[in-house]
Amino acid sequence: MAKTKRPPVLKIKAPVEKFPLLARYQHELVEAGCDEAGRGCLAGPVFAAAVILPPDFEHSLLNDSKQLSEADRYLLRTEIEERAVAYAVASVSNEEIDEINILNASFLAMHRAIDALHIKPGFLIIDGNRFNKYQTTPHQCIIQGDGKYFSIAAASILAKTYRDDHMLKLALEHPEYDWHTNKGYPTIKHRNTVLQLGFTPHHRRTFNVTNPQLSIF
C-alpha cells in the first residue's frame, strides 16, 4: 500500500511587535531629551536639540531620525514643535569644531540648546555614552537613546532637520560639493571634490578627507 505524502508544513512567522518608545526615564523632575546631528560630517556645523515633552506623550511614528524618511522627519518636526512643552535647537560652527574637537563641540551644542529652553529641566537624558555635565543638572547617558525615549527621538529629528536646512542654504554657495544631497557627510564624491578643489570656508579642516578603505580616484 502506497504511503500518502504529507504536504510540507508552512511555518508562518508571527509579526514582530513594535514596542513603543518610553515617555520618561524618571518621573520626579522635568526631563529634557538631548541629541546631536552632523558629528561625522566634513563640512558645516554640528547641531543639537533639547526637547521637553508632556509626561503622557505618545506617538506611533516617532523614532530615531535615522530610521525615518526625510518627509516623515519634517512632518514630525511640525508636530513636535506644536506639542512640546519646550524645545530649542543650537549649533557649533566648523571653526569651533576645529578648535575644541567634534566630541566637545557636540556637548557644547547640547549645552547651548539647553541654555535656550524657556523652561529649566531638572533632569537630562542624553543620546550616547558620554556627556560633559551641564551646570548642576543631573543626567543619564543612554546608548541608542533616540530609539528608546520619545524626547531624545524628538531632539534627534529637530537637530537633523534644522541642520539639513542649514546645509541646503550652504549648498547654494557651493553646489559643486553636492551638499544638497550629502548634507556635508563624507561621501566618495564629496571627498573627491575636496581633493580636487580644496576646502571651502565651511569645511572642518581638522577632519581627514582621505580614507584608505575608499577608492578616491
LINBELJO-V718388 format. One record per pair of residues at least 24 apart in sequence whose C-alpha atoms are under 7 Angstrom apart, sorted by the first residue. I is the first residue (numbers start at 1). J is the second residue. Records with the same first field share a line. If there is no record, write none. Layout:
I: J, J
This chain:
20: 60
21: 147, 148, 149, 150
22: 148, 149, 150
23: 55, 56, 57, 58, 149, 150
24: 55, 149
29: 122, 123
30: 121, 122, 123
31: 121, 122, 123, 124
32: 121, 123, 124, 125, 151
33: 124, 125, 126, 151, 152, 155
34: 110, 125, 126, 127, 152, 155
35: 126, 127, 152, 155, 156
36: 106, 156, 159
37: 156, 159, 160
39: 102
40: 185
41: 184, 185, 186
42: 184, 185, 186, 203, 204, 207
43: 94, 184, 202, 203, 204
44: 93, 94, 167, 184, 202, 203
45: 91, 92, 93, 94
46: 91, 92, 93, 106
47: 90, 91, 92, 109, 159, 163
48: 89, 90, 91, 109, 110, 113, 159
49: 88, 89, 90, 110, 113, 155, 156, 158, 159
50: 87, 88, 89, 110, 113, 114, 155
51: 84, 86, 87, 88, 151, 154, 155
52: 84, 85, 86, 87, 151
53: 84, 85, 151
54: 84, 85
62: 150, 153
63: 146, 147, 153
64: 146, 147, 153, 156
65: 153, 156, 157
73: 157
74: 161
77: 157, 158
80: 154
86: 117, 118, 119
87: 117
88: 113, 116, 117
89: 113, 159
94: 202, 203, 204
95: 204
98: 204, 205, 206
107: 131, 132
127: 152
188: 216
192: 216
